[in-house]
Amino acid sequence: MLEKGRIGTRQLSTLTFMLVVGDMMLIYPSVITSYAKQDAWICALIGVPLGMALMAMIIKLASIYPEKNLVQIARNTLGFWPGTLFSCFYLFFFLIGTATHTREVGDFITSQIFQYTPIRVIILMFVIAIGWGVYHGLETVARTSELLMPIAILFIVILAFCLLPQVDTSNLKPVTDTGVVPIAQGILVSIIYPIGETIPILMILPYVARSRHLMRDMIISAGLGNLILAILVTISMLVLGPFLTQHNIYASFILSQKISIGGFFERIEVIMACSWLISTYFKAIIYLYAFIVGCAELFKLKQFKMLILPSALLVYGMANLVAPSLTFIIITIVPYWVDWDTTLGIILPGMLFLIALVKSRRKSNSTPQPTTEG
C-alpha cells in the first residue's frame, strides 16, 4: 500500500472533527446567515442530525469496499475508465480545496492581523507547513491533531461562556419568518459545508486499524463538530444579530473582540485566530494528502512522496490565482461553492453508494449457496 503508517479510530475521529470544523469556524456563521437570515441558528441545529446521516452514508460506502480508497472504489464500482474520470473530478476538487483553504488563511492574516505583510509570503509559509506535514506521513499528522484538537474545543467553550452577559434573545426574532426556500437553503448549507467536505476521509480509511466502533465514533465526531458550529452560529446571532453576522465574514473573530471581563480578560481574538489556523491547517493537510495519494493511486505509483514538492508548488500558484481579492471570494465564489459541494458531497457519493450497494447485493445473490446432503 502507498501509506506505511497506520492510525487508530481515535486519531481518525480527531481528523474528522478537524475536517468538519476546519475553515468553517470563522466563516460559517456569515455564510449560513446570508441564506437563512434570523433563522440561521435553527437551520444549523437541524443540520446536525442530517449531517450525521450523511457521514453514515460515507462510512457505509467505504465498508462495502474495505481496504480501498476513493479511487479504487470508483474503479471497482464504475469500471476502469469511468472510474478514472470520476476520480479525476475528485482529485481536482481536492486540489482546489487545498488552494482555497490556503488562500483563506492568506486573506484572513493579511486583512486582520498582518496588514502590511504581502499575502504571497503568508501563502508560501502555509504551503511549506502543509507540505512538511504530508511528508511526515498520515500517522504523524493524526497524532498531532489529537494533541491540538482540545485547543479548538476549549476556545469555543470560553467564547460561549464569556459572551453570555451580552446575549440578547430579541435578536432571534421573528422566528421562522424567513420563508420556506431560505430555510431549506440554510439547512442544505448546514449539511454541505461541514459534512459534505469530509469526502477526503475516504482516502484515509484504508489506513485505519479496523474497529467495531468505527462508524459510531465517526458519526459522533462529525456530529460534535457540526454541533460546535451550530453553537457558534447561535452565539453570533444572539450577540451580533442577523445583519451584523451576515455582513461580517469573520463573525467569530468579531465576537472574540467583544469579550471583556473585569477589565483584564479581553483582546483574546488572537487565540481565536490560532485555533482557526490549527483546524484549517489540518483540513488543508488532509485535502493535500488526499490529492497526492489519489494521484499516486491513479497512476499506480509505488510511493507518493515524490509528488509532494510539485503538488505544493501547484497549490501555491493556484492559491494566488484562485481569486484576486477577498471581495471576489465573498461575492462570486461562495454562492457557487454550495452547488459544488452539493454535487461532490451528496449527489456523486450517493450515486456511487447506490451502485456499489446494488452490485454487492447482486454478487451475494449470485454466489452459490453450499448444500448439505442428508
Summary of the structure (lengths in Angstrom):
residues: 374
radius of gyration: 21.2
end to end distance: 46.0
largest distance: 87.1
contacts: 1289
relative contact order: 0.21
helix: 80%
strand: 2%
